[in-house]
């Protein structure tokens, strides 16, 4: 027992911690065995002393009647053993705390080294600038990035929290544990925590930058999809308008004048559509309200097309109405100006002159009607 006490007392409080986790674990196991053995031996020795003292007292010996001093010696030895037991318990408690701190220090160093390697790998992955090209790939990449950042944050937090707890215990316990010949355990933990915090901030900055890039990539891919849909719709609408324009140009009743006006109207519509495309493109880039803007512009174009079509239809009706009125006046004039047979030739010549002056009107009525009209006067 005295040897154990002397050994524990002689151990320096500045002893260097074991250099590996395995060594620290072996030291802790050895400590537990030695503690149990020493305490058991102390208790056995105290029990033997108490039994001897009881025997001496049973034969009538005590401190006053014992001339040999045996009772006094046994009592003194028991008191010294009890004090040594208490001291031994305190020494073993301090040594257990030091062994636990050594083991926690080596575990934290291992976790910090592994986390440092992972942080470097994650930072290298975040530095990659390749972005997806399709909307589906961009959305998948954004979700994967979010999950990865959550895993990185959780892993880093666990290691940092363990280091902060260890630093608090080292500071509050007052136990001086040396990490190596130069640095104490507290200094080593502080340096590792500072390094990990710096790398964590770098990781957070890169993760935020990549998140913003992926979100912008998703928006860009969505804009491309919308633009393709608009292009398909505009192409179909343009084809339909061309078909209608071609049909209108081949309708005889509209005439060349109406066809020219319709062509100009469609040119104005096409210019308006090109303006629509430019407006939609600008607004999609600046404020992300492409869908609402396209709907408003398309509605405006539809209203413009309706107004132009209605105006052309009204002009057509007015032209046809004037043509019918002129034809009616000509027929009335024919009925009212029946001449005698000797003046038929002169009247027919005058009518032919009128017909030549009314050339545009006759072209609207058609060549067939005009020839019949002149032939009736010739006969």
The 8 nearest C-alpha neighbors of each residue, nearest first, counted from 0:
[[1, 3, 2, 4, 37, 41, 40, 83],
 [0, 2, 4, 3, 5, 83, 6, 80],
 [1, 3, 5, 0, 4, 6, 7, 8],
 [4, 2, 6, 0, 5, 1, 7, 37],
 [5, 3, 1, 7, 6, 2, 8, 0],
 [4, 6, 2, 8, 3, 7, 9, 1],
 [7, 5, 3, 9, 4, 8, 2, 10],
 [6, 8, 4, 10, 9, 5, 3, 90],
 [9, 7, 5, 6, 10, 4, 90, 11],
 [10, 8, 6, 7, 5, 11, 4, 12],
 [9, 11, 7, 8, 6, 12, 14, 13],
 [12, 10, 13, 14, 9, 8, 7, 15],
 [11, 13, 14, 175, 10, 176, 174, 97],
 [14, 12, 11, 175, 176, 177, 15, 10],
 [15, 13, 11, 12, 177, 16, 176, 10],
 [16, 14, 177, 179, 178, 13, 176, 17],
 [15, 17, 101, 178, 177, 18, 14, 176],
 [18, 16, 23, 22, 19, 15, 101, 20],
 [17, 19, 16, 22, 20, 105, 23, 179],
 [20, 18, 22, 21, 17, 105, 23, 102],
 [19, 21, 23, 22, 105, 24, 102, 106],
 [22, 20, 24, 19, 23, 25, 17, 26],
 [23, 21, 25, 19, 24, 20, 17, 26],
 [22, 24, 26, 20, 102, 17, 21, 25],
 [23, 25, 21, 27, 26, 22, 20, 28],
 [26, 24, 22, 28, 27, 23, 29, 21],
 [25, 27, 23, 29, 24, 28, 22, 30],
 [26, 28, 30, 24, 25, 29, 98, 23],
 [27, 29, 25, 31, 30, 26, 24, 32],
 [30, 28, 26, 32, 27, 31, 25, 33],
 [29, 31, 27, 33, 28, 32, 34, 26],
 [30, 32, 34, 28, 29, 33, 35, 27],
 [31, 33, 29, 35, 34, 30, 36, 28],
 [34, 32, 36, 30, 35, 31, 37, 29],
 [33, 35, 31, 37, 32, 36, 30, 38],
 [34, 36, 32, 38, 33, 37, 39, 31],
 [37, 35, 33, 39, 34, 38, 40, 32],
 [38, 36, 40, 34, 39, 35, 33, 41],
 [37, 39, 41, 35, 40, 36, 34, 42],
 [38, 40, 42, 36, 41, 37, 35, 43],
 [41, 39, 43, 37, 38, 42, 36, 44],
 [42, 40, 38, 44, 39, 43, 37, 45],
 [41, 43, 45, 39, 40, 44, 46, 38],
 [44, 42, 46, 40, 41, 45, 39, 47],
 [45, 43, 47, 41, 46, 42, 40, 48],
 [44, 46, 48, 42, 47, 43, 77, 49],
 [45, 47, 43, 49, 44, 48, 42, 50],
 [48, 46, 50, 44, 45, 49, 43, 51],
 [49, 47, 45, 51, 50, 46, 52, 77],
 [48, 50, 52, 46, 51, 47, 53, 45],
 [51, 49, 53, 47, 48, 52, 46, 54],
 [52, 50, 48, 54, 53, 49, 47, 55],
 [51, 53, 49, 55, 54, 50, 48, 56],
 [52, 54, 50, 56, 51, 55, 49, 57],
 [55, 53, 57, 51, 56, 52, 50, 58],
 [56, 54, 52, 57, 53, 60, 58, 51],
 [55, 57, 60, 53, 59, 54, 58, 61],
 [58, 56, 54, 55, 59, 53, 60, 52],
 [59, 57, 56, 55, 60, 54, 53, 61],
 [60, 58, 56, 57, 61, 55, 64, 65],
 [61, 59, 56, 65, 55, 64, 58, 62],
 [62, 60, 64, 63, 65, 56, 70, 59],
 [61, 63, 65, 64, 71, 70, 60, 68],
 [64, 62, 61, 65, 66, 60, 68, 70],
 [63, 65, 61, 60, 62, 66, 59, 67],
 [66, 64, 60, 67, 61, 62, 68, 63],
 [65, 67, 68, 64, 63, 69, 62, 60],
 [66, 68, 65, 69, 70, 71, 64, 72],
 [67, 69, 71, 66, 70, 65, 72, 62],
 [70, 68, 72, 71, 67, 73, 65, 66],
 [71, 69, 73, 72, 68, 62, 61, 74],
 [70, 72, 74, 68, 69, 73, 62, 75],
 [71, 73, 69, 75, 70, 74, 76, 68],
 [74, 72, 76, 70, 75, 71, 69, 77],
 [73, 75, 77, 71, 76, 72, 70, 78],
 [76, 74, 72, 78, 73, 77, 71, 79],
 [75, 77, 73, 79, 74, 78, 80, 72],
 [78, 76, 80, 74, 79, 75, 45, 73],
 [77, 79, 75, 81, 80, 76, 74, 82],
 [78, 80, 76, 82, 77, 81, 83, 75],
 [81, 79, 83, 77, 82, 78, 84, 76],
 [80, 82, 84, 78, 83, 79, 77, 85],
 [83, 81, 79, 85, 84, 80, 86, 78],
 [82, 84, 80, 86, 81, 85, 87, 79],
 [85, 83, 87, 81, 82, 86, 80, 88],
 [86, 84, 88, 82, 87, 83, 89, 81],
 [87, 85, 83, 89, 88, 84, 90, 82],
 [86, 88, 84, 90, 85, 89, 83, 91],
 [89, 87, 85, 91, 86, 90, 92, 84],
 [90, 88, 92, 86, 87, 91, 93, 85],
 [91, 89, 87, 93, 92, 88, 94, 86],
 [90, 92, 94, 88, 93, 89, 95, 87],
 [93, 91, 89, 95, 90, 94, 88, 96],
 [94, 92, 96, 90, 95, 91, 89, 97],
 [93, 95, 91, 97, 96, 92, 98, 90],
 [96, 94, 98, 92, 97, 93, 91, 99],
 [95, 97, 99, 93, 94, 98, 100, 92],
 [96, 98, 94, 100, 95, 99, 101, 93],
 [99, 97, 95, 101, 100, 96, 27, 94],
 [100, 98, 96, 102, 101, 97, 95, 103],
 [99, 101, 103, 97, 102, 98, 104, 96],
 [102, 100, 98, 104, 99, 16, 103, 97],
 [101, 103, 99, 23, 105, 104, 100, 20],
 [104, 102, 106, 100, 101, 105, 107, 99],
 [105, 103, 101, 107, 102, 106, 100, 108],
 [104, 106, 108, 102, 107, 103, 20, 109],
 [107, 105, 103, 109, 108, 104, 102, 110],
 [106, 108, 110, 104, 109, 105, 111, 103],
 [109, 107, 105, 111, 106, 110, 112, 104],
 [108, 110, 106, 112, 107, 111, 105, 113],
 [111, 109, 107, 113, 112, 108, 114, 106],
 [112, 110, 114, 108, 109, 113, 107, 115],
 [111, 113, 115, 109, 110, 114, 108, 116],
 [114, 112, 110, 116, 115, 111, 117, 109],
 [113, 115, 117, 111, 116, 112, 110, 118],
 [114, 116, 112, 118, 113, 117, 111, 119],
 [115, 117, 119, 113, 114, 118, 120, 112],
 [118, 116, 114, 120, 119, 115, 121, 113],
 [119, 117, 121, 115, 120, 116, 122, 114],
 [118, 120, 122, 116, 117, 121, 123, 115],
 [119, 121, 117, 123, 118, 122, 116, 124],
 [122, 120, 118, 124, 123, 119, 117, 125],
 [121, 123, 125, 119, 124, 120, 202, 118],
 [122, 124, 120, 126, 121, 125, 119, 127],
 [125, 123, 121, 122, 126, 127, 120, 119],
 [124, 126, 122, 127, 123, 121, 205, 206],
 [127, 125, 123, 124, 128, 122, 205, 209],
 [126, 128, 125, 124, 129, 123, 130, 209],
 [129, 127, 126, 130, 125, 209, 212, 124],
 [130, 128, 127, 131, 126, 132, 125, 213],
 [129, 131, 128, 132, 213, 216, 137, 212],
 [132, 130, 137, 136, 133, 129, 216, 140],
 [131, 133, 130, 134, 136, 137, 220, 216],
 [134, 132, 136, 135, 131, 220, 137, 217],
 [133, 135, 220, 137, 136, 217, 138, 221],
 [134, 136, 138, 137, 133, 139, 217, 140],
 [137, 135, 139, 133, 138, 134, 131, 140],
 [136, 138, 140, 134, 131, 217, 135, 139],
 [137, 139, 141, 135, 140, 136, 134, 217],
 [140, 138, 136, 142, 141, 137, 143, 135],
 [139, 141, 143, 137, 138, 142, 144, 136],
 [142, 140, 144, 138, 139, 143, 213, 137],
 [141, 143, 145, 139, 144, 140, 146, 138],
 [144, 142, 140, 146, 145, 141, 147, 139],
 [143, 145, 147, 141, 142, 146, 140, 148],
 [144, 146, 142, 148, 143, 147, 141, 149],
 [147, 145, 149, 143, 144, 148, 142, 150],
 [148, 146, 144, 150, 149, 145, 143, 151],
 [147, 149, 151, 145, 150, 146, 152, 144],
 [148, 150, 152, 146, 147, 151, 153, 145],
 [151, 149, 147, 153, 148, 152, 154, 146],
 [152, 150, 148, 154, 149, 153, 155, 147],
 [151, 153, 149, 155, 150, 154, 156, 148],
 [152, 154, 156, 150, 151, 155, 149, 157],
 [155, 153, 151, 157, 156, 152, 150, 158],
 [154, 156, 152, 158, 157, 153, 151, 159],
 [155, 157, 159, 153, 154, 158, 160, 152],
 [156, 158, 160, 154, 155, 159, 161, 153],
 [159, 157, 161, 155, 160, 156, 162, 110],
 [160, 158, 162, 156, 161, 157, 155, 163],
 [159, 161, 163, 157, 162, 158, 156, 164],
 [162, 160, 158, 164, 159, 163, 165, 157],
 [163, 161, 165, 159, 160, 164, 166, 158],
 [162, 164, 166, 160, 165, 161, 159, 167],
 [165, 163, 167, 161, 162, 166, 160, 168],
 [164, 166, 162, 168, 167, 163, 169, 161],
 [165, 167, 163, 169, 164, 168, 185, 162],
 [166, 168, 164, 170, 165, 169, 171, 163],
 [169, 167, 165, 171, 170, 166, 172, 164],
 [170, 168, 166, 167, 172, 171, 165, 185],
 [169, 171, 167, 168, 172, 173, 166, 185],
 [170, 172, 168, 173, 169, 167, 174, 166],
 [173, 171, 174, 169, 168, 170, 167, 175],
 [172, 174, 171, 170, 175, 169, 168, 176],
 [175, 173, 172, 176, 169, 97, 12, 170],
 [174, 176, 13, 173, 12, 177, 183, 184],
 [175, 177, 184, 183, 13, 174, 178, 16],
 [178, 176, 183, 15, 184, 179, 16, 13],
 [177, 179, 184, 183, 182, 16, 15, 176],
 [180, 178, 177, 181, 182, 15, 183, 16],
 [179, 181, 182, 177, 15, 178, 183, 14],
 [182, 180, 179, 183, 178, 177, 186, 15],
 [183, 181, 179, 178, 186, 177, 180, 187],
 [182, 184, 177, 178, 186, 185, 176, 187],
 [183, 185, 178, 187, 177, 176, 186, 188],
 [184, 186, 188, 183, 187, 166, 189, 169],
 [187, 185, 189, 183, 188, 184, 182, 190],
 [186, 188, 184, 190, 185, 189, 183, 191],
 [187, 189, 191, 185, 186, 190, 192, 184],
 [190, 188, 186, 192, 187, 191, 193, 185],
 [191, 189, 193, 187, 192, 188, 186, 194],
 [190, 192, 194, 188, 193, 189, 195, 187],
 [193, 191, 189, 195, 194, 190, 196, 188],
 [192, 194, 196, 190, 191, 195, 189, 197],
 [193, 195, 191, 197, 192, 196, 190, 198],
 [196, 194, 198, 192, 197, 193, 199, 191],
 [195, 197, 199, 193, 194, 198, 192, 200],
 [198, 196, 200, 194, 199, 195, 193, 201],
 [197, 199, 201, 195, 200, 196, 202, 194],
 [198, 200, 202, 196, 197, 201, 195, 203],
 [201, 199, 203, 197, 202, 198, 204, 196],
 [202, 200, 198, 204, 199, 203, 205, 197],
 [201, 203, 199, 205, 200, 204, 122, 206],
 [204, 202, 206, 200, 201, 205, 207, 199],
 [205, 203, 201, 207, 206, 202, 200, 208],
 [204, 206, 208, 202, 207, 203, 209, 125],
 [205, 207, 203, 209, 204, 208, 202, 210],
 [208, 206, 210, 204, 205, 209, 203, 211],
 [209, 207, 205, 211, 210, 206, 204, 212],
 [208, 210, 212, 206, 211, 207, 213, 205],
 [211, 209, 207, 213, 212, 208, 206, 214],
 [210, 212, 214, 208, 209, 213, 215, 207],
 [213, 211, 209, 215, 210, 214, 216, 208],
 [212, 214, 216, 210, 215, 211, 141, 209],
 [215, 213, 217, 211, 216, 212, 210, 218],
 [214, 216, 218, 212, 213, 217, 219, 211],
 [215, 217, 213, 219, 214, 218, 212, 220],
 [218, 216, 214, 220, 215, 137, 219, 134],
 [219, 217, 221, 215, 216, 220, 222, 214],
 [220, 218, 216, 222, 221, 217, 215, 223],
 [219, 221, 134, 223, 217, 222, 218, 133],
 [220, 222, 218, 224, 223, 219, 217, 225],
 [223, 221, 219, 225, 220, 224, 226, 218],
 [224, 222, 226, 220, 221, 225, 227, 219],
 [223, 225, 221, 227, 222, 226, 228, 220],
 [226, 224, 222, 228, 223, 227, 229, 221],
 [227, 225, 223, 229, 228, 224, 222, 230],
 [228, 226, 230, 224, 229, 225, 223, 231],
 [227, 229, 225, 231, 226, 230, 232, 224],
 [228, 230, 226, 232, 227, 231, 233, 225],
 [231, 229, 227, 233, 232, 228, 234, 226],
 [230, 232, 234, 228, 229, 233, 227, 235],
 [233, 231, 229, 235, 230, 234, 236, 228],
 [232, 234, 236, 230, 235, 231, 237, 229],
 [235, 233, 237, 231, 236, 232, 230, 238],
 [234, 236, 238, 232, 233, 237, 239, 231],
 [237, 235, 233, 239, 238, 234, 232, 240],
 [236, 238, 234, 240, 239, 235, 233, 241],
 [239, 237, 241, 235, 236, 240, 234, 242],
 [238, 240, 242, 236, 237, 241, 235, 243],
 [241, 239, 243, 237, 242, 238, 244, 236],
 [242, 240, 244, 238, 239, 243, 245, 237],
 [241, 243, 239, 245, 240, 244, 238, 246],
 [244, 242, 246, 240, 245, 241, 247, 239],
 [243, 245, 241, 247, 246, 242, 240, 248],
 [244, 246, 242, 248, 243, 247, 241, 249],
 [247, 245, 243, 249, 244, 248, 242, 250],
 [246, 248, 244, 250, 245, 249, 243, 258],
 [247, 249, 245, 258, 246, 250, 244, 253],
 [250, 248, 246, 247, 251, 245, 253, 254],
 [249, 251, 247, 252, 248, 253, 246, 254],
 [252, 250, 253, 254, 249, 248, 255, 247],
 [251, 253, 254, 250, 363, 319, 364, 315],
 [254, 252, 251, 257, 250, 258, 255, 315],
 [255, 253, 256, 252, 257, 251, 258, 363],
 [254, 256, 258, 257, 259, 253, 248, 251],
 [255, 257, 259, 258, 254, 260, 253, 261],
 [256, 258, 260, 259, 253, 255, 254, 261],
 [257, 259, 255, 261, 248, 256, 260, 262],
 [260, 258, 262, 256, 257, 261, 255, 263],
 [261, 259, 263, 257, 262, 258, 264, 256],
 [262, 260, 264, 258, 263, 259, 257, 265],
 [261, 263, 259, 265, 260, 264, 258, 266],
 [264, 262, 266, 260, 261, 265, 267, 259],
 [263, 265, 261, 267, 266, 262, 260, 268],
 [266, 264, 268, 262, 267, 263, 269, 261],
 [265, 267, 263, 269, 268, 264, 262, 270],
 [266, 268, 264, 270, 265, 269, 271, 263],
 [269, 267, 265, 271, 266, 270, 272, 264],
 [268, 270, 272, 266, 271, 267, 265, 273],
 [271, 269, 273, 267, 272, 268, 266, 274],
 [270, 272, 274, 268, 269, 273, 275, 267],
 [273, 271, 275, 269, 274, 270, 268, 276],
 [274, 272, 276, 270, 275, 271, 269, 277],
 [273, 275, 271, 277, 272, 276, 278, 270],
 [276, 274, 272, 278, 273, 277, 279, 271],
 [275, 277, 273, 279, 274, 278, 280, 272],
 [278, 276, 274, 280, 275, 279, 281, 273],
 [279, 277, 275, 281, 280, 276, 274, 282],
 [278, 280, 276, 282, 281, 277, 289, 283],
 [279, 281, 277, 283, 278, 282, 276, 284],
 [282, 280, 278, 284, 279, 283, 277, 285],
 [281, 283, 285, 279, 284, 280, 286, 278],
 [284, 282, 287, 289, 280, 281, 285, 288],
 [283, 285, 281, 282, 286, 287, 280, 289],
 [286, 284, 282, 283, 287, 281, 288, 280],
 [285, 287, 288, 282, 283, 284, 289, 281],
 [288, 286, 283, 289, 285, 284, 282, 290],
 [289, 287, 286, 290, 291, 283, 292, 282],
 [288, 290, 283, 292, 291, 287, 293, 279],
 [289, 291, 293, 292, 288, 294, 225, 287],
 [292, 290, 294, 293, 289, 288, 295, 296],
 [293, 291, 295, 289, 294, 290, 296, 288],
 [292, 294, 296, 290, 295, 291, 297, 289],
 [293, 295, 291, 297, 292, 296, 298, 290],
 [296, 294, 292, 298, 293, 297, 299, 291],
 [297, 295, 299, 293, 298, 294, 292, 300],
 [296, 298, 300, 294, 299, 295, 293, 301],
 [297, 299, 301, 295, 296, 300, 294, 302],
 [300, 298, 296, 302, 297, 301, 303, 295],
 [301, 299, 303, 297, 302, 298, 304, 296],
 [300, 302, 298, 304, 299, 303, 297, 305],
 [303, 301, 305, 299, 300, 304, 306, 298],
 [304, 302, 300, 306, 305, 301, 307, 299],
 [303, 305, 301, 307, 302, 306, 308, 300],
 [306, 304, 302, 308, 303, 307, 309, 301],
 [307, 305, 309, 303, 308, 304, 310, 302],
 [308, 306, 310, 304, 309, 305, 303, 311],
 [307, 309, 311, 305, 310, 306, 304, 312],
 [310, 308, 312, 306, 307, 311, 305, 313],
 [309, 311, 307, 313, 312, 308, 306, 314],
 [312, 310, 314, 308, 313, 309, 315, 307],
 [311, 313, 315, 309, 310, 314, 308, 316],
 [314, 312, 316, 310, 315, 311, 309, 317],
 [315, 313, 311, 317, 312, 316, 318, 310],
 [314, 316, 312, 318, 313, 317, 311, 319],
 [315, 317, 313, 319, 314, 318, 320, 312],
 [316, 318, 320, 314, 315, 319, 321, 313],
 [319, 317, 315, 321, 320, 316, 314, 322],
 [320, 318, 322, 316, 321, 317, 315, 323],
 [319, 321, 317, 323, 322, 318, 316, 324],
 [322, 320, 324, 318, 323, 319, 325, 317],
 [321, 323, 319, 325, 320, 324, 326, 318],
 [324, 322, 326, 320, 321, 325, 327, 319],
 [325, 323, 327, 321, 326, 322, 328, 320],
 [326, 324, 328, 322, 327, 323, 321, 329],
 [325, 327, 329, 323, 324, 328, 322, 330],
 [326, 328, 324, 330, 325, 329, 323, 331],
 [329, 327, 331, 325, 330, 326, 332, 324],
 [330, 328, 332, 326, 331, 327, 333, 325],
 [329, 331, 333, 327, 332, 328, 326, 334],
 [332, 330, 328, 334, 333, 329, 327, 335],
 [331, 333, 329, 335, 330, 334, 328, 336],
 [334, 332, 330, 331, 336, 335, 329, 337],
 [333, 335, 331, 332, 336, 337, 330, 329],
 [336, 334, 332, 333, 337, 331, 330, 338],
 [335, 337, 333, 334, 338, 332, 331, 346],
 [336, 338, 335, 334, 333, 339, 343, 332],
 [339, 337, 343, 336, 342, 340, 346, 341],
 [340, 338, 341, 342, 343, 337, 346, 336],
 [339, 341, 343, 342, 338, 344, 337, 345],
 [340, 342, 339, 343, 344, 338, 345, 346],
 [343, 341, 345, 340, 339, 344, 338, 346],
 [344, 342, 346, 340, 345, 341, 338, 347],
 [343, 345, 347, 346, 342, 348, 341, 377],
 [344, 346, 348, 342, 347, 343, 349, 341],
 [347, 345, 349, 343, 348, 344, 342, 350],
 [346, 348, 350, 344, 349, 345, 376, 377],
 [349, 347, 351, 345, 350, 346, 344, 352],
 [350, 348, 352, 346, 351, 347, 353, 345],
 [349, 351, 353, 347, 352, 348, 354, 346],
 [350, 352, 354, 348, 349, 353, 347, 355],
 [353, 351, 349, 355, 350, 354, 356, 348],
 [354, 352, 350, 356, 351, 355, 357, 349],
 [353, 355, 351, 357, 352, 356, 350, 358],
 [354, 356, 352, 358, 357, 353, 351, 350],
 [355, 357, 353, 354, 358, 352, 359, 351],
 [358, 356, 354, 355, 360, 359, 353, 361],
 [357, 359, 361, 355, 360, 356, 362, 354],
 [360, 358, 362, 361, 357, 363, 356, 364],
 [359, 361, 363, 357, 362, 358, 364, 322],
 [362, 360, 364, 358, 363, 359, 369, 365],
 [361, 363, 365, 359, 364, 360, 358, 366],
 [364, 362, 360, 361, 365, 359, 254, 322],
 [363, 365, 361, 362, 368, 360, 366, 369],
 [366, 364, 362, 367, 363, 368, 361, 369],
 [365, 367, 369, 368, 370, 362, 364, 361],
 [366, 368, 370, 365, 369, 371, 364, 372],
 [369, 367, 371, 366, 370, 365, 372, 364],
 [368, 370, 372, 366, 371, 367, 361, 373],
 [371, 369, 373, 372, 367, 368, 374, 366],
 [372, 370, 374, 368, 369, 373, 375, 367],
 [371, 373, 369, 370, 375, 374, 368, 376],
 [374, 372, 370, 375, 376, 371, 369, 377],
 [375, 373, 377, 371, 376, 372, 370, 378],
 [374, 376, 378, 373, 377, 372, 371, 370],
 [375, 377, 374, 378, 373, 347, 372, 350],
 [378, 376, 374, 375, 347, 373, 344, 343],
 [377, 375, 376, 374, 343, 347, 373, 344]]
